[in-house]
Amino acid sequence: MLLVCRFTVSPDEAPRFTARTARALELLAAQPGCRGGEAGRAIEDRQQWVLTVRFDSVDAYRRALGPFPVREHVHPLLAEADTTTESTLETLLSVAPGASAVHHPSLLG
């Protein structure tokens, strides 16, 4: 499962946003079922950021959001994300370097 959140961050807020996002990634990565994540900024528009985090399953994602430190630090950050598009997605294809693509069954049936 993928969590993909987009943010608009002014250049003045970028250092604070980066620190908050690093903390959020650390907290989420410490949760069982989290496969890691990353944050990045658009090359064409320095105000556009994306946060992506991978989880083993929808259940792992939901459980990862439960601990108090996550609710305290991650939830407020995610509340600032652009809500005009979906942010939770199922993984249907994946590939490791040098390997063939792997097709994953849909969680939706």
C-alpha positions as CSV (number, residue, x, y, z in Angstrom):
1,M,0.0,0.0,0.0
2,L,1.2,3.5,-0.8
3,L,0.6,6.7,1.0
4,V,1.2,9.7,-1.4
5,C,0.6,13.2,0.0
6,R,1.3,16.4,-1.9
7,F,2.1,19.7,-0.2
8,T,2.5,23.3,-1.2
9,V,5.3,24.8,1.0
10,S,6.6,28.4,0.7
11,P,10.4,28.7,0.5
12,D,10.4,30.4,4.0
13,E,8.6,27.4,5.5
14,A,10.7,24.7,3.7
15,P,13.3,24.2,6.6
16,R,10.5,23.8,9.1
17,F,8.5,21.5,6.8
18,T,11.6,19.4,6.1
19,A,12.2,18.9,9.8
20,R,8.6,18.0,10.5
21,T,8.6,15.6,7.5
22,A,11.8,13.9,8.6
23,R,10.3,13.3,12.1
24,A,7.1,12.0,10.5
25,L,9.1,9.6,8.3
26,E,11.1,8.4,11.3
27,L,8.0,7.7,13.3
28,L,6.2,5.9,10.5
29,A,9.3,3.8,9.6
30,A,9.5,2.6,13.1
31,Q,6.1,1.0,12.9
32,P,5.6,-2.6,12.1
33,G,4.6,-3.1,8.4
34,C,6.1,0.1,7.2
35,R,8.6,-0.4,4.3
36,G,10.0,3.1,4.4
37,G,9.3,6.4,2.7
38,E,10.7,9.5,1.3
39,A,9.9,13.1,0.6
40,G,10.9,15.2,-2.3
41,R,10.4,18.6,-4.0
42,A,9.4,19.3,-7.6
43,I,12.2,20.4,-9.9
44,E,9.9,22.8,-11.8
45,D,8.2,24.3,-8.8
46,R,10.1,24.5,-5.6
47,Q,6.9,25.0,-3.6
48,Q,5.5,21.5,-4.5
49,W,6.5,18.6,-2.3
50,V,5.5,15.0,-2.1
51,L,5.7,12.5,0.8
52,T,5.5,8.8,-0.1
53,V,5.4,5.9,2.4
54,R,5.1,2.2,1.7
55,F,3.3,-0.3,3.9
56,D,2.8,-4.0,3.8
57,S,-1.0,-3.7,3.8
58,V,-3.9,-1.4,4.6
59,D,-4.0,-2.8,8.1
60,A,-0.3,-2.0,8.6
61,Y,-1.0,1.5,7.4
62,R,-3.9,1.9,9.8
63,R,-2.0,0.5,12.7
64,A,1.0,2.7,12.0
65,L,-1.2,5.8,12.5
66,G,-2.3,4.7,15.9
67,P,0.5,5.3,18.4
68,F,0.5,8.5,20.3
69,P,3.7,10.0,18.9
70,V,2.4,9.4,15.4
71,R,-0.9,11.0,16.2
72,E,1.0,13.9,17.8
73,H,3.5,14.6,14.9
74,V,2.3,12.8,11.8
75,H,-1.5,13.5,11.8
76,P,-1.0,17.3,11.9
77,L,1.4,17.1,9.0
78,L,-0.9,14.9,6.9
79,A,-3.8,17.3,7.6
80,E,-1.9,20.0,5.7
81,A,-1.7,17.8,2.5
82,D,-3.6,18.6,-0.7
83,T,-6.9,16.8,-0.5
84,T,-8.0,17.2,-4.1
85,T,-6.6,13.8,-5.0
86,E,-6.5,10.4,-3.3
87,S,-3.6,9.8,-1.0
88,T,-3.9,6.1,-0.2
89,L,-3.3,3.7,-3.1
90,E,-2.9,0.0,-3.5
91,T,0.3,-1.4,-5.1
92,L,-0.5,-3.3,-8.3
93,L,3.0,-3.4,-9.8
94,S,6.4,-3.3,-8.3
95,V,10.0,-4.0,-9.5
96,A,13.3,-4.4,-7.9
97,P,16.5,-3.4,-9.7
98,G,17.4,-6.0,-12.3
99,A,14.2,-8.0,-11.8
100,S,11.0,-8.4,-13.7
101,A,7.8,-6.5,-12.7
102,V,5.7,-8.2,-10.1
103,H,1.9,-8.0,-10.4
104,H,0.1,-7.8,-7.0
105,P,-3.5,-8.8,-6.5
106,S,-5.9,-6.0,-5.9
107,L,-7.0,-5.3,-2.4
108,L,-10.3,-4.1,-3.8
109,G,-11.4,-7.4,-5.3
